[in-house]
Amino acid sequence: MKTSIFKLLVLSCLFLGWANSSAQMIKTKAPKRAKRQTDVLRLATAPLPTVRVAFIGLGMRGPGAVERMTHIPGVEIVALCDMMEDRTKSANEILVKAGFPKAKEFFGDENAWRKVTALPNVDLIYVATDWKHHAQIGVQAMKDGKHVAIEVPGAMTMDEIWDLINTSEKTRKHCMQLENCVYDFFELTTLNMAQQGLFGEILHAEGAYIHNLEPYWADYWNNWRLDYNAKHRGDIYATHGMGPACQALNIHRGDKMNYLVSMDTKVVGIPAFIKEKTGKDMKDFKNGDHTMTMIRTENGKTIQIQHDVANPRPYSRMYQLTGTKGFANKYPIEGYALDSKDIGADIAPNHENLTAHSYVPADVKKALMEKYKHPMVAGIEEKAKKVGGHGGMDFVMDYRLIHCLQNGLPLDMDVYDLAEWSCLAPLTEKSLENNSAPVEIPDFTRGGWNKLKGLEFSK
């Protein structure tokens, strides 16, 4: 009997040791900062009363950005670049229609962009190419003395991320990711409410990119986004969900992300769609239909991020904030759950008994949205909605970028935001390839994550 108990104890210890070893954190290498190189937290550069902009990439996102910039005072568009000549010329017609002079055109091959970053009369390079060129162009643009704004995701590998960080720190040039979802009006208002303590302490945030992209898979033979999904597992398009979540939790402004764990479903949807439409088999397709990632922060907060571009679900970025005093939610129901005593009698005079167990009535939500409208959009909301770009948030993003450059102010998003929101692509892949093991998220600020006391927007 004693022998059996002893064997059981030995086996239990062996099992527990195996379980603990299998769940060990996968470390992520972080290069040391070069000597005499400092962080770019709250980086401010010399004011640029006129911002001279060059656009690289004029496919899906680029033309809209060109058109939006024509509505912002103090912008001069000096160069347009794309591999395809017709796209470049079409973008120039946007300028002509808006009463702008034609910009210099660059096209013809994959490396035409290199001539653009070398131009002497450019202040800002606006990158809207395919993903594989994002970081490469961004690094070279900064080396050539330009500020750079890069479409999402700003980088796809850890090496690319560190290259962007190091180059921004060395050159003291801005490197901003063009994450438009942080400028959506609900997200901005909710962030303002959170910063004023309406939800108490924010403990948990959720975000997602749930968007059936079947219309984009039709061009099977020339589709870099499809190709990336075919070759990689993980949340490869996380920034729309990450941005608003990280801002609400003050990531690298008093808190930092420590590690993540990711899990995905099997592969079904996209290969089946391609098979139906083209008859072609995609037997080695890697990315699962649905990916879920959990993140834990230094201060004990959590973030959940989801990715699904394969299945017939309604569009959703989720966007949820759970606090000690209230709750905010955007998809599928946009609303707030708050106690009447925290809302204030001026907002809910006829609702004395509201509790945070259910959504506030429509009239209270409307009053909250008006009272806590973010100061950032004061004076430009109507114009933003008229100019457009995902309901106006794209215009707010571009307007804020130009405003900060013109006035020599820190940008709303820095290179560390780019790094933190983009790192899910390589790090979730690493977790998935290791049976959902926890993976360390490095401190991209290299020690500066708690220098700032919360997210601050320049005025």
VMD Tcl script that draws the C-alpha trace (Angstrom):
set ca {
  {0.00 0.00 0.00}
  {2.83 2.38 0.95}
  {4.62 1.48 -2.30}
  {1.52 2.30 -4.34}
  {1.10 5.65 -2.58}
  {4.79 6.40 -3.13}
  {4.48 5.59 -6.84}
  {1.39 7.78 -7.08}
  {3.23 10.68 -5.46}
  {6.18 10.22 -7.81}
  {3.92 10.12 -10.86}
  {2.05 13.19 -9.63}
  {5.29 15.10 -9.19}
  {6.48 14.04 -12.62}
  {3.18 15.12 -14.18}
  {3.18 18.46 -12.39}
  {6.77 19.04 -13.44}
  {5.89 18.23 -17.07}
  {2.81 20.47 -16.93}
  {4.80 23.36 -15.48}
  {7.60 22.97 -18.00}
  {5.15 22.79 -20.91}
  {3.50 26.01 -19.80}
  {6.74 27.96 -19.38}
  {6.83 31.40 -20.90}
  {8.39 31.66 -24.33}
  {10.84 34.52 -24.08}
  {10.95 37.16 -26.79}
  {14.28 38.75 -27.62}
  {14.50 42.50 -27.24}
  {17.63 44.24 -28.52}
  {19.36 46.68 -26.23}
  {19.08 50.35 -27.07}
  {22.19 51.73 -28.75}
  {24.40 54.07 -26.77}
  {23.38 57.74 -26.89}
  {19.98 56.66 -28.28}
  {16.93 57.68 -26.24}
  {13.22 56.95 -26.37}
  {10.74 59.00 -28.41}
  {7.97 59.18 -25.82}
  {6.09 62.45 -26.41}
  {8.48 63.29 -29.25}
  {7.97 66.84 -30.54}
  {9.69 68.15 -33.65}
  {10.04 71.55 -35.30}
  {6.68 72.98 -36.49}
  {5.83 72.59 -40.18}
  {3.30 75.30 -41.09}
  {3.01 73.69 -44.53}
  {3.26 69.91 -44.55}
  {4.57 68.54 -47.84}
  {3.20 65.01 -48.30}
  {4.17 62.16 -50.62}
  {1.89 59.13 -51.00}
  {3.26 55.65 -51.67}
  {0.65 53.02 -52.52}
  {-2.47 54.08 -54.42}
  {-4.53 50.90 -54.50}
  {-7.42 50.51 -52.07}
  {-6.59 52.98 -49.25}
  {-4.28 55.48 -50.93}
  {-6.72 57.41 -53.18}
  {-9.08 58.06 -50.29}
  {-6.21 59.45 -48.23}
  {-5.18 61.73 -51.11}
  {-8.74 63.06 -51.38}
  {-9.03 63.64 -47.61}
  {-5.77 65.58 -47.50}
  {-7.14 68.06 -50.04}
  {-9.63 69.17 -47.34}
  {-6.96 69.97 -44.74}
  {-5.46 73.49 -44.82}
  {-1.69 73.73 -44.99}
  {-1.12 70.50 -46.92}
  {0.90 70.36 -50.13}
  {0.84 67.06 -52.03}
  {4.10 66.83 -53.93}
  {4.47 63.20 -55.01}
  {2.33 60.16 -55.87}
  {3.73 56.66 -56.24}
  {2.43 53.23 -57.14}
  {3.70 50.28 -59.15}
  {0.86 50.82 -61.62}
  {0.86 53.93 -63.82}
  {-2.93 54.17 -64.10}
  {-3.35 54.35 -60.32}
  {-0.82 57.15 -60.07}
  {-2.46 59.18 -62.81}
  {-5.91 58.55 -61.36}
  {-4.77 59.91 -58.00}
  {-3.44 63.01 -59.74}
  {-6.88 63.59 -61.19}
  {-8.18 63.77 -57.61}
  {-5.81 66.67 -57.02}
  {-6.83 68.45 -60.21}
  {-10.51 68.10 -59.34}
  {-9.83 69.62 -55.91}
  {-7.97 72.56 -57.41}
  {-4.51 71.35 -56.41}
  {-1.52 71.34 -58.78}
  {-0.54 67.95 -60.14}
  {1.99 66.05 -58.06}
  {5.13 64.41 -59.41}
  {4.42 60.83 -60.49}
  {6.47 57.71 -59.76}
  {5.52 54.25 -61.04}
  {6.70 51.30 -63.06}
  {8.28 48.82 -60.66}
  {8.28 47.56 -57.09}
  {11.14 49.87 -56.08}
  {9.77 53.14 -57.50}
  {9.09 54.26 -53.92}
  {12.82 54.60 -53.24}
  {12.95 57.71 -55.43}
  {10.12 59.23 -53.39}
  {11.71 58.87 -49.95}
  {14.86 60.51 -51.36}
  {13.03 63.65 -52.54}
  {14.31 66.79 -50.79}
  {10.97 68.62 -50.77}
  {8.95 66.12 -48.69}
  {8.15 66.28 -44.96}
  {5.81 63.30 -44.58}
  {5.67 59.93 -46.34}
  {2.18 58.39 -46.24}
  {2.43 54.63 -46.83}
  {-0.58 52.63 -48.06}
  {1.09 49.73 -49.87}
  {0.79 45.98 -49.32}
  {1.94 44.76 -45.90}
  {5.36 43.45 -46.93}
  {6.53 46.96 -47.89}
  {5.23 48.86 -44.87}
  {8.22 48.65 -42.54}
  {10.81 48.72 -45.30}
  {9.51 52.02 -46.65}
  {9.02 53.43 -43.16}
  {12.61 52.75 -42.13}
  {14.05 54.24 -45.32}
  {11.78 57.28 -45.15}
  {13.06 58.15 -41.67}
  {16.66 57.56 -42.72}
  {16.01 60.00 -45.56}
  {14.87 62.62 -43.07}
  {11.09 62.25 -43.40}
  {8.32 61.65 -40.91}
  {6.30 58.58 -41.81}
  {2.70 57.43 -41.38}
  {2.12 53.76 -42.18}
  {-1.12 51.90 -42.84}
  {-2.01 48.96 -40.61}
  {-0.37 46.72 -39.64}
  {2.75 48.86 -39.51}
  {5.02 45.81 -39.39}
  {4.63 42.05 -39.71}
  {7.74 40.67 -37.96}
  {9.62 41.42 -34.76}
  {12.70 42.41 -36.74}
  {10.64 44.95 -38.69}
  {9.15 46.32 -35.48}
  {12.55 46.83 -33.86}
  {13.92 48.38 -37.05}
  {11.15 50.98 -36.99}
  {11.68 51.70 -33.28}
  {15.45 52.04 -33.57}
  {15.24 54.19 -36.67}
  {12.69 56.54 -35.10}
  {14.82 56.85 -31.98}
  {18.02 57.45 -33.96}
  {16.59 59.93 -36.45}
  {14.11 61.61 -34.04}
  {11.47 61.34 -36.75}
  {7.83 60.47 -36.15}
  {6.67 56.98 -37.09}
  {2.90 56.71 -36.72}
  {0.61 53.83 -37.56}
  {-2.54 54.92 -39.39}
  {-4.94 53.21 -36.99}
  {-8.24 54.91 -37.81}
  {-10.44 53.03 -35.33}
  {-9.12 54.96 -32.33}
  {-10.69 58.04 -33.96}
  {-14.20 56.64 -34.32}
  {-16.62 58.88 -32.47}
  {-17.93 56.25 -30.04}
  {-14.40 55.15 -29.15}
  {-13.23 58.74 -28.61}
  {-16.23 59.60 -26.43}
  {-15.88 56.39 -24.44}
  {-12.17 57.00 -23.92}
  {-12.97 60.49 -22.63}
  {-15.52 59.00 -20.22}
  {-12.98 56.43 -19.06}
  {-10.29 59.04 -18.51}
  {-12.72 61.04 -16.39}
  {-13.38 58.00 -14.21}
  {-16.95 57.27 -15.22}
  {-16.33 53.50 -15.43}
  {-14.08 53.38 -12.36}
  {-10.87 51.43 -12.88}
  {-10.81 49.71 -16.27}
  {-9.93 46.06 -15.65}
  {-10.66 44.39 -18.98}
  {-10.91 45.46 -22.61}
  {-11.99 43.56 -25.70}
  {-11.48 44.20 -29.38}
  {-11.68 42.32 -32.65}
  {-11.54 42.31 -36.39}
  {-14.50 40.21 -37.47}
  {-15.12 40.92 -41.12}
  {-16.09 38.40 -43.77}
  {-13.67 39.20 -46.61}
  {-15.04 36.87 -49.28}
  {-15.32 39.74 -51.82}
  {-11.56 40.26 -51.47}
  {-10.62 36.61 -52.02}
  {-12.03 36.54 -55.56}
  {-8.73 37.64 -57.13}
  {-7.04 34.41 -56.16}
  {-3.90 34.82 -58.26}
  {-2.82 38.31 -57.19}
  {-3.84 38.74 -53.57}
  {-1.08 39.50 -51.06}
  {-3.52 39.49 -48.14}
  {-4.84 36.05 -49.04}
  {-1.28 34.86 -49.52}
  {-0.30 36.01 -46.03}
  {-3.25 34.19 -44.45}
  {-2.29 31.08 -46.41}
  {1.27 31.09 -45.09}
  {0.82 32.24 -41.47}
  {-1.21 31.37 -38.41}
  {-2.25 33.94 -35.86}
  {-3.98 37.29 -35.50}
  {-2.36 39.00 -38.46}
  {-4.69 42.02 -38.41}
  {-5.09 42.94 -34.77}
  {-4.61 46.70 -34.68}
  {-8.29 47.73 -35.08}
  {-9.10 45.88 -31.87}
  {-5.83 46.55 -30.08}
  {-5.72 50.32 -30.55}
  {-8.82 51.38 -28.59}
  {-8.21 48.69 -25.96}
  {-4.60 49.73 -25.33}
  {-5.49 53.41 -25.17}
  {-8.14 52.77 -22.52}
  {-5.60 50.78 -20.47}
  {-2.77 53.34 -20.85}
  {-0.38 50.83 -22.38}
  {3.20 52.19 -22.16}
  {1.77 55.18 -20.34}
  {1.65 53.63 -16.89}
  {1.08 49.97 -17.77}
  {2.54 47.45 -20.18}
  {1.53 44.15 -21.75}
  {3.46 41.22 -20.26}
  {2.39 38.12 -22.17}
  {-0.22 36.61 -24.45}
  {-1.81 33.24 -25.07}
  {-3.46 32.49 -28.40}
  {-5.76 29.73 -29.66}
  {-7.35 29.13 -33.06}
  {-9.88 26.90 -34.78}
  {-9.13 24.56 -37.63}
  {-8.99 25.84 -41.21}
  {-12.27 25.65 -43.15}
  {-13.79 28.80 -44.64}
  {-11.32 30.46 -46.99}
  {-10.01 27.31 -48.72}
  {-13.61 26.12 -49.19}
  {-14.54 29.48 -50.76}
  {-11.54 29.41 -53.10}
  {-12.30 25.81 -54.07}
  {-15.91 26.70 -54.88}
  {-15.00 29.76 -56.94}
  {-11.86 28.58 -58.74}
  {-11.67 24.83 -58.36}
  {-8.20 25.23 -56.85}
  {-7.16 23.38 -53.70}
  {-5.38 25.24 -50.90}
  {-4.31 22.16 -48.96}
  {-1.57 23.86 -46.96}
  {-3.59 26.92 -45.89}
  {-2.40 27.80 -42.38}
  {-4.54 30.44 -40.71}
  {-7.45 29.12 -38.70}
  {-10.89 30.57 -39.29}
  {-11.11 32.12 -35.83}
  {-8.26 33.23 -33.56}
  {-8.61 34.28 -29.93}
  {-5.85 35.95 -27.93}
  {-5.70 36.81 -24.24}
  {-3.20 39.35 -22.91}
  {-2.26 40.17 -19.31}
  {-0.66 43.45 -18.27}
  {1.84 44.42 -15.58}
  {-0.95 46.03 -13.53}
  {-3.17 42.96 -13.65}
  {-5.49 44.06 -16.47}
  {-6.58 41.80 -19.33}
  {-7.29 42.22 -23.03}
  {-9.12 39.82 -25.33}
  {-8.65 40.13 -29.11}
  {-10.40 38.11 -31.84}
  {-9.78 37.71 -35.57}
  {-12.13 36.12 -38.11}
  {-12.17 37.04 -41.80}
  {-13.48 33.69 -43.01}
  {-16.99 33.17 -41.68}
  {-20.42 34.74 -42.38}
  {-20.66 36.89 -39.27}
  {-21.81 40.50 -38.98}
  {-18.96 43.00 -38.98}
  {-17.66 43.66 -35.48}
  {-14.69 45.25 -33.74}
  {-16.33 44.30 -30.41}
  {-14.84 47.17 -28.37}
  {-15.82 46.58 -24.77}
  {-14.53 48.17 -21.59}
  {-15.26 46.59 -18.22}
  {-14.62 48.82 -15.21}
  {-15.27 48.65 -11.49}
  {-18.18 51.11 -11.84}
  {-19.48 50.60 -15.37}
  {-19.32 49.06 -18.80}
  {-19.12 50.23 -22.42}
  {-19.93 48.22 -25.52}
  {-20.03 49.00 -29.24}
  {-20.90 45.78 -31.09}
  {-23.53 44.47 -31.57}
  {-25.30 46.89 -29.18}
  {-23.82 50.35 -28.74}
  {-24.34 51.53 -25.22}
  {-23.25 52.03 -21.62}
  {-24.14 50.34 -18.36}
  {-23.79 52.77 -15.46}
  {-25.29 53.51 -12.07}
  {-27.48 56.64 -11.91}
  {-25.43 58.02 -9.00}
  {-22.31 57.94 -11.21}
  {-24.01 59.45 -14.24}
  {-25.22 62.60 -12.52}
  {-28.64 64.22 -12.22}
  {-27.93 66.56 -15.13}
  {-27.65 63.57 -17.50}
  {-30.41 61.34 -16.12}
  {-32.88 63.54 -14.20}
  {-35.75 61.14 -14.82}
  {-33.79 57.94 -14.19}
  {-32.95 57.85 -10.48}
  {-32.73 54.07 -10.22}
  {-30.40 53.08 -13.03}
  {-27.92 50.33 -12.22}
  {-24.88 49.07 -14.08}
  {-26.61 45.73 -14.59}
  {-28.27 46.88 -17.83}
  {-27.80 49.45 -20.57}
  {-28.89 53.00 -19.91}
  {-31.95 54.21 -21.88}
  {-31.47 55.84 -25.28}
  {-32.01 59.39 -23.99}
  {-29.36 58.93 -21.31}
  {-26.90 57.46 -23.79}
  {-27.47 60.42 -26.12}
  {-26.89 62.88 -23.27}
  {-23.70 61.05 -22.23}
  {-22.38 61.09 -25.80}
  {-22.98 64.83 -25.98}
  {-21.54 65.72 -22.59}
  {-18.40 63.61 -23.01}
  {-17.78 64.27 -26.70}
  {-14.03 64.25 -27.07}
  {-12.51 67.75 -27.31}
  {-10.40 66.49 -30.20}
  {-13.36 66.55 -32.59}
  {-14.65 69.97 -31.54}
  {-15.07 72.05 -34.66}
  {-14.29 69.26 -37.14}
  {-16.93 66.59 -36.49}
  {-19.37 67.87 -39.09}
  {-16.64 68.28 -41.69}
  {-15.24 64.84 -40.88}
  {-18.58 63.16 -41.46}
  {-19.04 65.08 -44.71}
  {-15.56 64.31 -46.07}
  {-15.93 60.74 -44.92}
  {-13.58 57.82 -44.66}
  {-15.24 55.10 -42.57}
  {-17.84 57.51 -41.29}
  {-15.39 60.34 -40.69}
  {-12.81 58.70 -38.47}
  {-10.25 58.58 -41.30}
  {-10.51 62.34 -41.72}
  {-10.09 62.91 -37.98}
  {-6.97 60.73 -38.09}
  {-5.43 62.64 -41.00}
  {-6.45 66.01 -39.59}
  {-4.84 65.23 -36.23}
  {-1.64 64.04 -37.90}
  {-1.30 67.26 -39.89}
  {-2.36 69.44 -36.94}
  {0.36 67.99 -34.71}
  {3.06 68.30 -37.38}
  {2.09 71.88 -38.15}
  {2.25 72.87 -34.50}
  {5.29 70.87 -33.46}
  {3.26 68.69 -31.08}
  {3.65 65.03 -30.11}
  {1.50 62.79 -32.30}
  {-1.48 60.95 -30.86}
  {0.18 57.61 -31.62}
  {3.90 56.88 -31.50}
  {6.18 54.14 -32.76}
  {5.64 52.13 -29.56}
  {1.89 52.02 -30.23}
  {2.73 50.71 -33.68}
  {4.95 48.05 -32.13}
  {2.51 46.95 -29.44}
  {-0.52 46.75 -31.71}
  {1.34 45.07 -34.58}
  {3.32 42.53 -32.53}
  {0.33 40.21 -32.29}
  {1.01 38.97 -35.81}
  {4.37 37.33 -35.01}
  {3.74 36.60 -31.33}
  {0.35 34.90 -31.69}
  {1.87 32.74 -34.42}
  {4.58 31.71 -31.97}
  {2.01 30.85 -29.30}
  {-0.08 28.79 -31.73}
  {2.91 26.91 -33.09}
  {3.76 25.95 -29.51}
  {0.38 24.56 -28.46}
  {-0.96 27.89 -27.18}
  {2.00 28.49 -24.88}
  {2.29 31.90 -23.21}
  {4.58 34.24 -25.13}
  {6.34 37.22 -23.60}
  {5.51 40.64 -25.03}
  {8.64 42.77 -24.80}
  {8.72 46.28 -23.39}
  {9.22 48.14 -26.65}
  {9.97 51.36 -24.72}
  {12.90 49.57 -23.05}
  {12.17 50.90 -19.59}
  {10.02 53.94 -20.36}
  {6.58 52.33 -20.06}
  {5.76 54.04 -16.73}
  {7.34 57.44 -17.38}
  {4.01 58.86 -18.58}
  {0.98 59.00 -16.30}
  {-1.76 58.15 -18.74}
  {-2.61 58.81 -22.38}
  {-2.47 62.50 -23.26}
  {-3.51 64.17 -26.50}
  {-1.79 67.36 -27.60}
  {-4.05 70.39 -28.09}
}
mol new
graphics top color blue
foreach p $ca { graphics top sphere $p radius 0.5 }
foreach p [lrange $ca 0 end-1] q [lrange $ca 1 end] { graphics top cylinder $p $q radius 0.2 }
display resetview
